[in-house]
């Protein structure tokens, strides 16, 4: 009997120690074509530079990953896992599942100079409780994507101020064109509009205070945001029936020339171009100024890599994180992704006007917001976005919605 | 004395109790798995509903807090109300299924093919049906768009309107449910005693009268089954909601089953305690229905035996 037990223990021992030192297990959610290719490339490069390390790479389905990471961090932790910055990583940090990597950020003796300096603008979104919990490697800008030809045909120039923006909407509407398209079936697109209205009306600090639960939703400053929103919603400047459409379905009116603008992330460019738009008729501009003098903060959701605290091979995991922070690596990975590197010393893919505009905008940005559903805790975000969608369909219910959100806020941030 | 009697000697405990025990042995595998995978989780889930737990951090005991929050939750009432709409309108599947079954219960050339075409919606996955109906309802280019234009509702989106979304989903849900009831009734019609109908006809019964007093009572078991599966189908209406609206617009087409999922397991959820509280409420409602029907079934069986 004893013998049986011992051999069983040995068997399990062998099975569970398959990832010995020298093997680096990486889990990612990069199931889409470009991200997958980017990681393929980058892992090959890492292995070439570190011949003593063998990488075992598990690709998860992008959507399924959100569920599986909660399991594997506890039960079968890899050495490196990718995730998102801001409040999105808070539950894992709080549960002690992510490793503190502040030393990588602090130590300027690592490969490529001082991280805190080269990635200064992204540091805030990686910091919880004064410590850094991962390395950001890519982000992309949000803003207004628009049909250049429709603007020209109606004599509209790119709006720099809120009044210009509203006037442009009025002109387009009068010409029978939907000024702004949006598909809010999955709710989050509404948060993009809210974030920008709040960032421009009240500024970055107030937006962060709101998403961190320090300000009530019934605050006059929040009312001011909805006053601005009213100016777009009440005259019907947004696409009708947006609640029935996904964000992709809402691209169609824009491709067909029935809608002129979309408040979106840079990932919308690829499907728009696939559908036939070209650099000549598709353009990008920064969300216009609302309150003059408020420094312009931008929306730039950031993707990150982390070390699970239960990882077996933390030494090599740290090497990988340092590798991912390097300017040349971020340059390569973002060339494939078609996104922007975080490291200031990286350059961007040439000949892409959208990336160039985005880089320009973000390098001059006062601060970076992660997006409502990453900055605010999950429950607040889901109720908030539901509220935004309800408001966009029924602007007269504003007061009731804000009171409900305030009730949720008091529960969530106890 | 007894020891010498070969008859008493041979009767062991096993032999004495064999008849009583053997059914339990045969039932054992089923019972064990049923308790592990169905009964136990019910109690575990009720237990979780007294905790605040995100699935990662340690859980905190909060007593009835989740239930108190539920009472003050607008979306909970919307979902409950929608569940009621489902219960009422989903019931249409039963009479429509019966009507179709009677219509199809005739012997003409090719009826088998026609019958199987009517079964078809039941065979298609709910997900596919949900997706196709979403396309039907699409404003501007959906199949029903010309009809809506005709009655002056140009560009009207059924699934984006808080007042119509639930009915849109129920309508899509009826499509396979009618087929299900149809199958149940067709089998029931096969077992109808033709002599009774003959006798009825001789006594001058015809048309609706014949149907109501002679055919329908004989279909009682099929009706019972059709109602039970439809009630349960209405209460667990999850997949259609998930595919077609995800509870939207802004939670107005939510039902308890989907709201539970949203709170406990969706991307922005992970409130296991709150989700479990919703599940417990849903379970209680279902339990009432099921107990009521089991009681009726029991009573009917007894009447039959008397």
Interface residues (C-beta under 8 A of the other chain):
Chain A: X66 X67 X70 X73 X74 X91 X92 X94 X95 X97 X185 X186 X187 X240 X241 X242 X243 X244 X245 X373 X378 X379 X381 X382 X386 X387 X389 X390 X393 X404 X407 X411
Chain B: X54 X55 X56 X57 X69 X72 X74 X137 X138 X139 X155 X156 X157 X159 X160 X162 X245 X246 X248 X249 X250 X251 X262 X265 X266 X267 X268 X269 X270 X271
